Amino acid sequence: MPEPYRIAVVTGGRADYGLLRPLWLKLKADVAFEPTMIATGAHLMKEQGHTLEVLKNEGTDPLLTVDMRIEGDRPAQLGSACGRALDGFSSLFEAHYFDLLVILGDRFEMLSVAMAAMLNRLPIAHIHGGEATFGLIDDAVRHSLTKMAALHFVSHADYANRVIQMGEQPDRVFNVGAIGLDNIADMALLSRQTLSEQTDLDWSKPTILLTYHPVTLNDQASAYGEMKTILQAVQHSGMQTLITMPNMDAGGGKVYQAILDMQQETPEQFRLIKSLGQQRYLSAMYHCAVVLGNSSSGIIESASFKKPVVDIGTRQQGRVTGKNVLRVACDCLAIEQAIETARSDAFNRTLSGLRNPYGEGKTAEKMIQQLKSLPLNDQAWLLKKGFYDWPKERGER
């Protein structure tokens, strides 16, 4: 029997860990692979809920860590943390041999991880490449990761075309759908009563699920005002609201402070939970009346629940969306009106036949099948990928 492929899976926080977990479980269950989880970034931060304990409690093993020591959300602090990550991952990849590194998405932390892998001649498989988020530095990060990666697992045909346009070989680009949908297909969701007990909210009442991250291409001084505007619109709606933590991006601290201020002002309406975990988060999405904010989950996972979404600002502009998504500017009146529309019977009737443009799950299974079909022990093939020139005359792929 051939030696199993050694796969390193890197997670930087609660959000990407929840997405990566279905793949992790399938890698663990398959004798063709020997996976190792590496936790970094927000997982090791008390302010973000110290979610490393979640991984340990779930029996994630083997589990390695690289502490970036993120000390704040100012650009200089994030830059210093990236330097420490580059140093830490360079040492880790030198000390541990892997055939392939798996990273997901567009988080700034992953640039350091990918650079360390590249310097150590460790091939990269990238998940969720080719997407666009016009309000963020994430676009530059995501596309940089694409160019450093050897294999590409994308969530939509449009994104596959975009990765190929960037010069990636078509036979290395796999449209497998969005991996977050695997959790929806496979995970038992909590009842309203159980969710009420675990969140200290009465889920028999119409509830907003709110996640708002800083828009990193905006002036960071505006982050507090943007969040305050959103919370005032929600306050005017009178609906109880479950709020999740903003990302540790530049401006994240200001968003968090706005949440704390409004929660103190109206404690009976707003409930902040730093780390819900996938089961509680998806259960909240299933039971809520409206998903509000600018999280990618409002674009990707929500359509599987036929859930109305109010997407605020520019953060998610550029992504493929279902007709359940209402886009509005960060304006109090516009948000109030969008919430009213999202709750209307007329709008919800239009969602009855909605199909999620990102697929129906089984993404991790498709990824495993592709990985098993590839020569992952041929480092030269993986690393020397060449540049694919987009044909002048072509049909759509």
KEKE-3310 file (N, C-alpha, C; in steps of 0.2 Angstrom, whole numbers, plus 5000, padded with zeros to 4 digits):
npx = (5004:5003:5012:5003:4996:5003:4994:4993:4982:4977:4970:4963:4954:4937:4928:4934:4938:4926:4921:4931:4930:4922:4930:4941:4937:4934:4946:4953:4946:4950:4961:4970:4976:4985:4982:4986:4981:4983:4983:4981:4982:4967:4962:4970:4968:4961:4952:4945:4938:4946:4946:4954:4952:4940:4944:4952:4943:4935:4942:4952:4966:4981:4986:4994:5001:5003:5008:5003:5003:4993:4991:4983:4972:4977:4985:4999:5001:4995:5003:5015:5011:5010:5023:5028:5020:5025:5038:5036:5028:5038:5048:5040:5036:5049:5052:5042:5037:5026:5015:5006:4998:4983:4973:4961:4951:4953:4959:4971:4981:4984:4992:5005:5007:5006:5017:5028:5026:5029:5042:5047:5045:5033:5019:5003:4985:4971:4956:4941:4945:4946:4935:4926:4927:4923:4925:4936:4953:4954:4952:4965:4973:4967:4968:4982:4985:4980:4989:5000:4996:4995:4984:4967:4952:4936:4921:4911:4906:4909:4919:4929:4932:4938:4949:4956:4958:4968:4979:4980:4982:4969:4967:4970:4960:4946:4929:4919:4909:4903:4911:4905:4892:4892:4891:4878:4871:4874:4874:4865:4853:4849:4835:4822:4819:4831:4841:4837:4839:4853:4858:4852:4841:4824:4819:4806:4802:4803:4819:4834:4849:4865:4880:4894:4908:4923:4925:4938:4945:4939:4940:4947:4943:4929:4923:4917:4906:4899:4895:4887:4877:4870:4866:4857:4847:4842:4838:4827:4819:4814:4817:4823:4840:4854:4871:4886:4904:4915:4928:4945:4951:4958:4951:4942:4941:4934:4922:4918:4917:4907:4896:4897:4894:4880:4874:4875:4867:4854:4851:4841:4838:4849:4860:4876:4887:4903:4908:4899:4901:4899:4887:4878:4878:4873:4861:4855:4854:4845:4833:4831:4823:4828:4844:4857:4870:4887:4893:4901:4894:4881:4879:4882:4879:4866:4856:4853:4844:4834:4833:4829:4840:4849:4861:4874:4882:4898:4906:4903:4901:4902:4902:4893:4876:4861:4843:4838:4845:4846:4853:4860:4865:4875:4866:4854:4840:4838:4842:4833:4821:4824:4825:4811:4806:4812:4806:4793:4778:4776:4789:4796:4788:4793:4805:4802:4806:4819:4836:4852:4866:4878:4879:4874:4881:4892:4904:4917:4918:4920:4932:4940:4940:4946:4959:4964:4965:4976:4994:5000:5012:5021:5031:5038:5029:5018:5023:5029:5020:5017:5011:4995:4989:4975:4964:4962:4951:4938:4927:4914:4920)
npy = (4994:5011:5025:5036:5052:5067:5080:5097:5107:5123:5134:5150:5156:5156:5156:5151:5139:5132:5130:5122:5111:5100:5095:5091:5081:5071:5069:5064:5052:5044:5032:5036:5048:5058:5069:5085:5098:5115:5128:5146:5164:5172:5161:5160:5171:5179:5189:5186:5175:5164:5152:5141:5132:5126:5118:5109:5103:5096:5086:5088:5082:5077:5092:5108:5124:5141:5155:5171:5182:5193:5210:5220:5230:5240:5245:5244:5235:5224:5221:5218:5207:5198:5197:5190:5178:5173:5170:5160:5150:5147:5141:5130:5123:5119:5110:5100:5088:5090:5085:5093:5109:5115:5129:5142:5154:5172:5179:5190:5184:5173:5176:5176:5163:5156:5162:5157:5143:5143:5147:5136:5126:5120:5113:5121:5120:5129:5136:5143:5153:5165:5173:5189:5204:5219:5229:5227:5224:5211:5206:5208:5200:5187:5185:5185:5173:5164:5164:5159:5146:5129:5121:5123:5125:5130:5139:5141:5142:5154:5159:5149:5152:5164:5162:5155:5164:5172:5165:5152:5134:5126:5112:5111:5118:5117:5116:5114:5119:5128:5125:5127:5123:5110:5108:5112:5102:5091:5093:5092:5103:5114:5115:5128:5130:5124:5132:5144:5142:5141:5153:5163:5170:5173:5163:5161:5173:5186:5187:5195:5191:5196:5201:5211:5216:5225:5237:5236:5244:5256:5272:5269:5276:5277:5266:5264:5273:5268:5255:5260:5266:5255:5248:5257:5257:5244:5245:5254:5245:5237:5224:5209:5205:5195:5196:5193:5192:5205:5203:5202:5213:5228:5241:5233:5234:5246:5243:5233:5241:5249:5240:5236:5248:5251:5239:5241:5252:5247:5234:5224:5222:5218:5205:5200:5187:5180:5169:5158:5145:5133:5125:5132:5144:5141:5136:5147:5155:5148:5149:5162:5178:5188:5189:5200:5212:5211:5199:5185:5173:5177:5178:5166:5154:5157:5156:5143:5141:5148:5161:5178:5191:5206:5214:5225:5239:5239:5228:5215:5216:5211:5197:5182:5181:5175:5178:5181:5191:5207:5222:5236:5253:5259:5266:5273:5274:5267:5255:5251:5251:5241:5230:5229:5226:5213:5206:5205:5196:5196:5197:5186:5176:5175:5168:5155:5145:5145:5141:5137:5146:5141:5128:5112:5106:5092:5096:5093:5080:5079:5086:5077:5066:5072:5075:5063:5058:5064:5067:5069:5067:5070:5083:5091:5092:5098:5111:5117:5124:5132:5145:5149:5155:5164:5159:5169:5167:5159:5147:5148:5141)
npz = (5000:4996:5003:5013:5008:5015:5022:5025:5034:5035:5047:5051:5060:5068:5057:5045:5050:5052:5039:5034:5041:5036:5025:5033:5041:5031:5026:5037:5038:5027:5021:5012:5015:5027:5037:5045:5056:5057:5067:5068:5070:5074:5081:5092:5100:5114:5113:5102:5107:5109:5101:5099:5109:5105:5094:5100:5110:5101:5097:5088:5079:5072:5080:5077:5081:5076:5083:5079:5087:5087:5090:5089:5079:5070:5055:5056:5067:5062:5051:5058:5064:5053:5049:5060:5058:5046:5049:5059:5052:5042:5050:5055:5043:5039:5048:5048:5037:5023:5009:5003:5005:5012:5010:5013:5005:5008:5018:5026:5034:5028:5017:5023:5027:5014:5008:5016:5013:4999:4999:5005:4996:4996:4989:4986:4989:4985:4991:4986:4977:4964:4966:4969:4979:4980:4989:4997:5003:5002:4989:4983:4991:4989:4975:4975:4982:4973:4963:4969:4972:4968:4965:4962:4970:4966:4969:4959:4942:4935:4943:4941:4928:4929:4937:4928:4918:4925:4922:4926:4924:4915:4919:4932:4939:4948:4949:4962:4970:4984:5000:5012:5011:5014:5027:5030:5023:5030:5044:5060:5064:5077:5087:5089:5103:5109:5104:5109:5122:5122:5118:5125:5120:5114:5102:5097:5093:5080:5073:5070:5062:5063:5056:5054:5045:5045:5031:5022:5012:5014:5023:5039:5050:5048:5052:5065:5064:5053:5058:5069:5062:5056:5067:5073:5063:5065:5078:5076:5069:5079:5081:5089:5090:5086:5087:5079:5080:5073:5060:5063:5057:5050:5058:5064:5078:5080:5075:5084:5096:5093:5094:5107:5113:5109:5113:5127:5128:5123:5130:5130:5117:5109:5107:5109:5104:5105:5099:5090:5084:5071:5071:5079:5073:5060:5063:5069:5057:5050:5058:5059:5055:5046:5038:5041:5036:5031:5028:5020:5021:5021:5008:5002:5010:5015:5004:5003:5013:5009:5013:5017:5014:5019:5012:5016:5010:5001:5003:4999:4985:4969:4970:4965:4967:4975:4972:4984:4990:4995:4991:4999:5002:5016:5025:5036:5034:5021:5025:5035:5027:5018:5027:5030:5018:5016:5026:5021:5016:5002:4996:5002:4996:4983:4984:4985:4975:4975:4971:4977:4970:4972:4973:4980:4991:4996:4993:4999:4997:4983:4982:4988:4980:4968:4973:4976:4963:4958:4955:4969:4975:4967:4966:4958:4947:4953:4957:4946:4936:4925:4914:4908:4894:4890:4877:4862:4854:4860:4867:4880:4896)
capx = (5000:5007:5012:4997:4998:5003:4991:4992:4976:4978:4964:4965:4949:4931:4924:4936:4938:4919:4921:4936:4929:4920:4936:4946:4934:4935:4953:4954:4943:4952:4968:4975:4978:4987:4981:4987:4978:4987:4979:4984:4978:4962:4961:4974:4966:4956:4947:4940:4935:4951:4943:4958:4949:4935:4947:4954:4937:4932:4947:4956:4972:4986:4985:5000:4999:5008:5005:5005:5003:4990:4991:4978:4969:4980:4989:5006:5001:4993:5009:5020:5009:5011:5030:5029:5018:5030:5044:5033:5027:5044:5051:5036:5037:5055:5052:5037:5036:5020:5015:5002:4995:4977:4971:4955:4949:4956:4962:4977:4985:4986:4998:5012:5007:5008:5024:5032:5025:5032:5049:5049:5043:5027:5013:4997:4979:4968:4949:4937:4948:4942:4929:4928:4924:4926:4926:4941:4960:4954:4953:4972:4975:4964:4971:4989:4985:4979:4995:5005:4994:4996:4978:4962:4945:4932:4914:4906:4909:4912:4926:4934:4934:4942:4956:4960:4960:4974:4985:4981:4980:4962:4966:4971:4955:4940:4922:4917:4904:4905:4912:4901:4886:4892:4888:4870:4868:4876:4874:4859:4852:4846:4828:4821:4820:4838:4844:4835:4843:4860:4859:4848:4836:4818:4818:4800:4801:4807:4825:4839:4856:4869:4887:4896:4915:4926:4927:4945:4947:4937:4944:4945:4939:4922:4920:4912:4900:4895:4891:4882:4871:4867:4863:4852:4842:4840:4835:4821:4815:4811:4818:4829:4846:4860:4877:4892:4910:4918:4934:4951:4954:4959:4944:4937:4940:4929:4915:4916:4916:4900:4892:4896:4890:4873:4871:4874:4861:4848:4853:4835:4837:4855:4864:4883:4890:4909:4909:4894:4902:4895:4880:4873:4877:4868:4854:4852:4852:4839:4827:4830:4819:4832:4851:4859:4877:4891:4897:4900:4889:4874:4878:4883:4875:4859:4852:4851:4838:4829:4833:4830:4847:4850:4868:4875:4888:4902:4911:4902:4900:4907:4900:4887:4871:4854:4838:4836:4849:4844:4859:4858:4870:4875:4861:4849:4833:4839:4843:4826:4816:4826:4823:4804:4805:4814:4801:4787:4776:4777:4796:4797:4785:4798:4810:4800:4809:4826:4841:4858:4870:4885:4878:4870:4885:4896:4910:4923:4919:4922:4939:4944:4940:4951:4965:4966:4966:4982:5000:5002:5019:5026:5032:5040:5023:5014:5026:5030:5013:5017:5006:4990:4987:4968:4964:4959:4944:4936:4920:4914:4922)
capy = (5000:5017:5030:5041:5059:5071:5086:5102:5111:5129:5138:5156:5158:5152:5156:5146:5132:5129:5128:5117:5105:5094:5092:5088:5074:5066:5067:5059:5045:5041:5030:5039:5054:5059:5076:5089:5104:5120:5134:5152:5170:5173:5156:5160:5177:5179:5194:5183:5169:5159:5146:5135:5127:5122:5113:5104:5100:5092:5081:5089:5079:5081:5100:5112:5131:5146:5161:5177:5187:5199:5214:5226:5230:5245:5242:5242:5229:5218:5220:5215:5200:5194:5195:5184:5172:5171:5167:5154:5145:5145:5136:5124:5119:5116:5105:5095:5087:5089:5084:5098:5113:5118:5136:5144:5161:5178:5182:5193:5180:5167:5178:5174:5156:5154:5164:5152:5137:5144:5147:5129:5122:5116:5115:5124:5120:5135:5135:5149:5157:5168:5178:5196:5208:5225:5234:5225:5222:5204:5204:5207:5194:5181:5184:5183:5166:5160:5164:5155:5140:5124:5118:5128:5122:5136:5138:5143:5142:5161:5160:5145:5156:5170:5159:5153:5171:5174:5161:5145:5129:5123:5105:5112:5122:5112:5119:5110:5122:5131:5120:5129:5120:5103:5108:5113:5096:5086:5095:5092:5110:5115:5117:5134:5129:5123:5138:5149:5141:5142:5160:5168:5174:5169:5162:5161:5180:5187:5189:5197:5188:5202:5201:5216:5216:5232:5237:5237:5249:5262:5275:5265:5280:5277:5259:5265:5276:5263:5250:5263:5267:5249:5246:5262:5255:5238:5248:5257:5240:5234:5217:5207:5204:5191:5199:5190:5196:5206:5200:5205:5217:5235:5244:5228:5236:5251:5240:5230:5246:5252:5235:5236:5254:5250:5234:5244:5257:5244:5227:5220:5220:5216:5200:5198:5181:5181:5163:5153:5139:5131:5122:5137:5149:5139:5135:5154:5157:5144:5151:5170:5181:5191:5190:5207:5214:5210:5193:5181:5168:5180:5177:5159:5149:5159:5154:5136:5141:5153:5166:5185:5194:5213:5215:5232:5242:5237:5222:5208:5218:5207:5190:5179:5181:5173:5183:5182:5196:5214:5226:5243:5257:5260:5272:5271:5274:5262:5248:5250:5249:5234:5225:5229:5222:5206:5203:5205:5190:5196:5196:5179:5171:5175:5164:5148:5140:5147:5136:5140:5146:5138:5121:5109:5102:5087:5099:5090:5073:5081:5088:5071:5063:5076:5075:5056:5057:5069:5064:5074:5065:5073:5090:5095:5093:5103:5117:5120:5124:5136:5150:5147:5161:5164:5160:5175:5165:5153:5146:5148:5134)
capz = (5000:4995:5009:5013:5007:5021:5020:5031:5033:5040:5049:5055:5064:5068:5051:5040:5053:5051:5032:5032:5045:5032:5022:5038:5043:5026:5025:5042:5037:5021:5022:5007:5018:5034:5038:5051:5056:5060:5069:5069:5069:5079:5086:5098:5103:5119:5111:5097:5109:5110:5098:5099:5113:5101:5090:5105:5112:5096:5096:5082:5081:5076:5079:5078:5081:5075:5086:5076:5092:5084:5096:5088:5072:5066:5050:5058:5071:5058:5047:5062:5065:5047:5050:5065:5055:5041:5053:5062:5047:5039:5054:5055:5037:5038:5053:5047:5029:5020:5002:5001:5010:5010:5013:5011:5005:5006:5024:5025:5037:5023:5013:5026:5026:5007:5006:5019:5009:4993:5000:5007:4990:4998:4985:4989:4986:4987:4991:4985:4973:4958:4968:4969:4984:4978:4995:5002:5001:5001:4982:4981:4994:4986:4969:4976:4984:4967:4959:4973:4972:4962:4963:4964:4971:4966:4971:4954:4935:4934:4947:4937:4922:4932:4939:4922:4915:4928:4919:4929:4919:4916:4922:4939:4942:4949:4951:4967:4974:4991:5005:5018:5010:5016:5034:5029:5021:5035:5051:5063:5067:5084:5088:5092:5110:5111:5102:5114:5129:5121:5116:5129:5116:5113:5095:5094:5090:5074:5075:5065:5063:5061:5056:5050:5046:5042:5024:5023:5008:5017:5029:5045:5055:5047:5054:5070:5061:5049:5063:5073:5058:5055:5073:5074:5059:5068:5084:5074:5067:5085:5081:5093:5086:5088:5083:5079:5081:5067:5059:5066:5051:5051:5059:5068:5085:5080:5074:5090:5101:5092:5096:5114:5115:5107:5118:5133:5127:5122:5131:5129:5110:5106:5110:5106:5105:5101:5094:5090:5081:5065:5072:5082:5068:5054:5066:5069:5051:5048:5062:5060:5050:5041:5039:5039:5037:5025:5028:5014:5023:5019:5001:5000:5014:5016:4999:5004:5018:5006:5019:5015:5016:5018:5011:5017:5007:4995:5005:4995:4978:4964:4971:4962:4972:4973:4972:4991:4993:4994:4992:5001:5005:5023:5026:5040:5031:5016:5029:5038:5021:5016:5032:5030:5012:5018:5030:5018:5013:4995:4995:5003:4991:4977:4986:4986:4971:4975:4971:4978:4964:4974:4973:4986:4996:4994:4990:5002:4994:4977:4983:4990:4973:4964:4976:4975:4956:4956:4958:4974:4977:4961:4968:4952:4943:4956:4958:4939:4933:4919:4913:4903:4890:4888:4870:4859:4851:4864:4870:4888:4899)
cpx = (5004:5007:5006:5000:4998:5000:4991:4986:4977:4971:4966:4960:4942:4928:4927:4937:4931:4918:4925:4935:4927:4925:4940:4943:4935:4942:4955:4952:4945:4960:4973:4978:4980:4987:4983:4984:4983:4983:4983:4979:4973:4960:4964:4973:4960:4950:4942:4937:4939:4948:4948:4955:4944:4938:4949:4949:4934:4937:4951:4963:4975:4985:4991:4997:5005:5005:5008:5006:5000:4988:4986:4976:4972:4984:4996:5006:4999:4999:5014:5018:5010:5018:5031:5026:5022:5036:5042:5032:5033:5047:5047:5036:5044:5056:5048:5037:5029:5020:5011:4999:4989:4975:4965:4954:4954:4958:4969:4983:4988:4991:5005:5012:5009:5015:5029:5032:5029:5040:5052:5047:5038:5021:5007:4991:4974:4960:4946:4941:4944:4936:4931:4924:4927:4928:4932:4948:4960:4955:4960:4975:4973:4967:4979:4990:4984:4985:5001:5003:4995:4989:4972:4955:4940:4925:4909:4910:4912:4918:4931:4936:4939:4949:4960:4962:4967:4980:4986:4978:4973:4962:4968:4965:4948:4934:4919:4911:4907:4905:4907:4894:4886:4889:4880:4867:4869:4875:4867:4858:4848:4839:4828:4822:4827:4842:4843:4839:4850:4862:4856:4844:4830:4817:4811:4798:4805:4813:4830:4846:4861:4876:4889:4904:4917:4927:4934:4948:4944:4941:4942:4942:4932:4919:4915:4906:4896:4891:4886:4876:4867:4863:4857:4846:4838:4836:4828:4816:4811:4813:4824:4834:4851:4865:4882:4898:4912:4925:4940:4955:4955:4952:4939:4936:4935:4922:4913:4914:4909:4895:4891:4893:4882:4870:4870:4868:4854:4849:4847:4835:4843:4858:4870:4885:4897:4910:4903:4895:4897:4888:4875:4872:4872:4861:4851:4850:4846:4833:4826:4825:4823:4840:4853:4867:4880:4895:4896:4895:4882:4873:4878:4878:4867:4854:4849:4845:4833:4828:4834:4837:4847:4858:4870:4882:4892:4906:4910:4900:4905:4905:4894:4882:4864:4849:4835:4840:4847:4850:4857:4865:4870:4872:4855:4842:4833:4839:4836:4821:4818:4824:4815:4802:4807:4809:4794:4785:4777:4784:4798:4794:4789:4803:4808:4804:4817:4831:4848:4863:4877:4884:4874:4874:4889:4903:4917:4924:4922:4930:4943:4945:4946:4958:4968:4967:4973:4988:5003:5009:5024:5026:5034:5033:5019:5017:5027:5024:5013:5012:5002:4988:4980:4968:4960:4952:4943:4929:4920:4916:4916)
cpy = (5006:5021:5035:5048:5063:5078:5090:5106:5117:5133:5144:5159:5154:5151:5151:5139:5128:5127:5123:5111:5099:5091:5088:5081:5069:5064:5062:5052:5041:5039:5033:5045:5054:5066:5079:5096:5109:5126:5140:5158:5171:5167:5156:5167:5177:5184:5191:5176:5163:5152:5140:5130:5123:5117:5107:5100:5095:5086:5081:5087:5076:5088:5103:5119:5135:5153:5168:5183:5194:5204:5220:5226:5236:5242:5240:5236:5223:5216:5216:5208:5195:5192:5189:5177:5169:5167:5160:5149:5143:5140:5129:5120:5116:5110:5099:5095:5086:5089:5090:5102:5116:5124:5138:5152:5167:5182:5184:5188:5175:5169:5175:5166:5153:5156:5159:5145:5137:5144:5140:5124:5117:5118:5117:5122:5125:5134:5142:5154:5160:5173:5185:5200:5215:5230:5232:5224:5214:5202:5203:5201:5188:5179:5182:5176:5162:5159:5160:5148:5135:5121:5123:5124:5128:5134:5139:5143:5148:5161:5155:5149:5161:5168:5157:5159:5173:5170:5154:5140:5126:5117:5105:5116:5117:5116:5114:5112:5125:5126:5121:5125:5113:5103:5109:5106:5090:5087:5095:5099:5109:5117:5124:5135:5129:5129:5144:5148:5142:5149:5166:5173:5170:5169:5161:5168:5181:5190:5190:5194:5193:5201:5206:5217:5223:5231:5240:5242:5256:5265:5271:5269:5279:5271:5260:5268:5272:5258:5254:5265:5261:5247:5251:5260:5249:5240:5250:5251:5236:5227:5215:5204:5200:5194:5195:5194:5198:5203:5205:5209:5224:5238:5239:5231:5241:5248:5237:5235:5249:5247:5235:5242:5253:5244:5237:5249:5253:5236:5222:5218:5217:5211:5199:5192:5181:5175:5158:5146:5137:5129:5128:5142:5147:5138:5142:5157:5154:5147:5159:5172:5185:5190:5197:5208:5213:5204:5189:5175:5170:5179:5170:5154:5151:5157:5147:5136:5145:5158:5173:5188:5202:5214:5222:5234:5238:5230:5216:5210:5214:5199:5188:5179:5178:5179:5184:5188:5203:5218:5233:5246:5257:5266:5270:5270:5268:5255:5247:5248:5242:5229:5224:5225:5215:5203:5202:5198:5190:5194:5188:5174:5170:5170:5156:5143:5141:5141:5140:5140:5143:5131:5118:5104:5097:5090:5095:5083:5074:5082:5082:5067:5066:5074:5068:5054:5060:5066:5069:5072:5068:5081:5094:5097:5099:5110:5121:5120:5128:5142:5149:5154:5160:5164:5166:5173:5158:5153:5147:5141:5132)
cpz = (5000:5002:5008:5012:5013:5019:5026:5029:5038:5041:5053:5059:5064:5062:5046:5043:5051:5044:5031:5036:5041:5028:5027:5040:5038:5025:5031:5041:5031:5022:5017:5010:5025:5035:5045:5051:5060:5061:5070:5070:5075:5083:5092:5102:5108:5117:5106:5100:5111:5107:5097:5103:5110:5097:5095:5108:5107:5094:5090:5083:5074:5075:5081:5078:5079:5078:5083:5081:5089:5090:5095:5081:5068:5061:5052:5062:5067:5053:5052:5064:5059:5047:5054:5062:5050:5044:5056:5058:5043:5043:5054:5049:5036:5043:5052:5039:5028:5012:4999:5007:5008:5014:5010:5011:5004:5013:5023:5029:5033:5018:5016:5026:5019:5006:5009:5015:5003:4994:5002:5002:4992:4993:4989:4985:4989:4986:4990:4982:4967:4960:4969:4975:4983:4983:4999:4999:5000:4994:4981:4985:4991:4980:4970:4978:4978:4964:4963:4973:4966:4960:4966:4964:4972:4967:4965:4947:4933:4937:4944:4931:4924:4934:4933:4918:4919:4926:4922:4924:4920:4920:4929:4942:4942:4952:4955:4971:4980:4996:5011:5017:5013:5023:5034:5028:5026:5042:5054:5066:5073:5083:5090:5099:5112:5109:5107:5120:5128:5120:5120:5125:5115:5105:5092:5091:5084:5075:5069:5067:5059:5061:5051:5051:5043:5035:5023:5018:5009:5022:5035:5051:5054:5050:5060:5068:5057:5053:5067:5068:5057:5061:5075:5069:5062:5074:5082:5072:5073:5086:5086:5088:5089:5083:5084:5079:5074:5066:5062:5060:5054:5052:5063:5075:5085:5079:5081:5096:5100:5094:5103:5117:5114:5112:5125:5134:5127:5124:5130:5122:5107:5110:5106:5108:5101:5096:5095:5088:5075:5066:5075:5077:5062:5057:5067:5063:5049:5052:5062:5054:5044:5043:5037:5040:5030:5025:5022:5015:5021:5011:4999:5004:5014:5010:5000:5009:5015:5011:5016:5018:5014:5018:5011:5014:5002:4997:5000:4987:4974:4965:4967:4968:4970:4974:4979:4994:4990:4996:4993:5003:5013:5025:5030:5037:5026:5020:5032:5032:5019:5021:5032:5023:5013:5022:5027:5015:5005:4993:4996:4999:4985:4978:4986:4981:4970:4975:4972:4972:4966:4975:4979:4991:4992:4991:4993:4999:4987:4977:4984:4984:4969:4967:4975:4968:4953:4959:4963:4977:4972:4962:4962:4948:4946:4956:4951:4935:4927:4919:4907:4900:4888:4880:4867:4857:4856:4865:4877:4890:4903)
residu = (MET:PRO:GLU:PRO:TYR:ARG:ILE:ALA:VAL:VAL:THR:GLY:GLY:ARG:ALA:ASP:TYR:GLY:LEU:LEU:ARG:PRO:LEU:TRP:LEU:LYS:LEU:LYS:ALA:ASP:VAL:ALA:PHE:GLU:PRO:THR:MET:ILE:ALA:THR:GLY:ALA:HIS:LEU:MET:LYS:GLU:GLN:GLY:HIS:THR:LEU:GLU:VAL:LEU:LYS:ASN:GLU:GLY:THR:ASP:PRO:LEU:LEU:THR:VAL:ASP:MET:ARG:ILE:GLU:GLY:ASP:ARG:PRO:ALA:GLN:LEU:GLY:SER:ALA:CYS:GLY:ARG:ALA:LEU:ASP:GLY:PHE:SER:SER:LEU:PHE:GLU:ALA:HIS:TYR:PHE:ASP:LEU:LEU:VAL:ILE:LEU:GLY:ASP:ARG:PHE:GLU:MET:LEU:SER:VAL:ALA:MET:ALA:ALA:MET:LEU:ASN:ARG:LEU:PRO:ILE:ALA:HIS:ILE:HIS:GLY:GLY:GLU:ALA:THR:PHE:GLY:LEU:ILE:ASP:ASP:ALA:VAL:ARG:HIS:SER:LEU:THR:LYS:MET:ALA:ALA:LEU:HIS:PHE:VAL:SER:HIS:ALA:ASP:TYR:ALA:ASN:ARG:VAL:ILE:GLN:MET:GLY:GLU:GLN:PRO:ASP:ARG:VAL:PHE:ASN:VAL:GLY:ALA:ILE:GLY:LEU:ASP:ASN:ILE:ALA:ASP:MET:ALA:LEU:LEU:SER:ARG:GLN:THR:LEU:SER:GLU:GLN:THR:ASP:LEU:ASP:TRP:SER:LYS:PRO:THR:ILE:LEU:LEU:THR:TYR:HIS:PRO:VAL:THR:LEU:ASN:ASP:GLN:ALA:SER:ALA:TYR:GLY:GLU:MET:LYS:THR:ILE:LEU:GLN:ALA:VAL:GLN:HIS:SER:GLY:MET:GLN:THR:LEU:ILE:THR:MET:PRO:ASN:MET:ASP:ALA:GLY:GLY:GLY:LYS:VAL:TYR:GLN:ALA:ILE:LEU:ASP:MET:GLN:GLN:GLU:THR:PRO:GLU:GLN:PHE:ARG:LEU:ILE:LYS:SER:LEU:GLY:GLN:GLN:ARG:TYR:LEU:SER:ALA:MET:TYR:HIS:CYS:ALA:VAL:VAL:LEU:GLY:ASN:SER:SER:SER:GLY:ILE:ILE:GLU:SER:ALA:SER:PHE:LYS:LYS:PRO:VAL:VAL:ASP:ILE:GLY:THR:ARG:GLN:GLN:GLY:ARG:VAL:THR:GLY:LYS:ASN:VAL:LEU:ARG:VAL:ALA:CYS:ASP:CYS:LEU:ALA:ILE:GLU:GLN:ALA:ILE:GLU:THR:ALA:ARG:SER:ASP:ALA:PHE:ASN:ARG:THR:LEU:SER:GLY:LEU:ARG:ASN:PRO:TYR:GLY:GLU:GLY:LYS:THR:ALA:GLU:LYS:MET:ILE:GLN:GLN:LEU:LYS:SER:LEU:PRO:LEU:ASN:ASP:GLN:ALA:TRP:LEU:LEU:LYS:LYS:GLY:PHE:TYR:ASP:TRP:PRO:LYS:GLU:ARG:GLY:GLU:ARG)
# end
